Amino acid sequence: VGLCVGAIAGLATITPAAGFVQPWAAFLIGILATISCYACCELRKKLGFDDALDVWGVHGMGGFIGSVLLGALADPEECGIPAIASKSCVNPGTVTRSGEQFAKQLAAALLCAVYSFVVTFALLKAINVVMPLRPQEENVRKSLDLSEHGEEAYTPPKAYTPEASAQQAARAEGDKHVEAGMVSVDV
């Protein structure tokens, strides 16, 4: 799950800037997405917020960061006029990087974040009047990812033990005999 979430973080972060940044900028955005989305997911865990599958840390913050970085990493100003733009421009005559564009992107991303929070909060309060939204306390303690989806994001692999390895090998050997139609019975 962690690998897939990492891929989704990269995609969610580059999406707002796709078609407006050079490949080197997309690479830089991907690196920044890795660090920032992971940090947001860890912060959410530390603060104890409910967020199944890290939607806020990956989609929300990834999209926010990608939107803001567009203002800083888009084509240079000489790409703003199609008639004089060089062939190296990604999308001549559209978005170019500047302090003004960065400020516009930041303001738009903040406005969207505030709007999304207010509308979501109001909708959840209204729904909670009709039916409870809070999961059972036992499921919250276990982990919502595990209880709701049957898997845990970012869990370390199980430690290797010789006993577990021997049991797994014995099960695999038994499966081979069953597949071949040979079943041995100990008497």
Buried (B, 14 or more C-beta within 10 A) or exposed (E): BBEEBBEBBBBBBBBBBEEBBBEEBBEBBBEBBBEBBBEBBEEBBEEEEEBBBBBBBBBBBBBBBBBBBBBBBBBBEEBBEEEEBEEEBBBBEBBBBBEEBBEBBBEBBEEBBEEEEEEEEEEEEEEEEEEEEEBEEEEEEBBBBBBBEEEBBBEEEEEEEEEEEEEEEEEEEEEEEEEEEEEEEEE
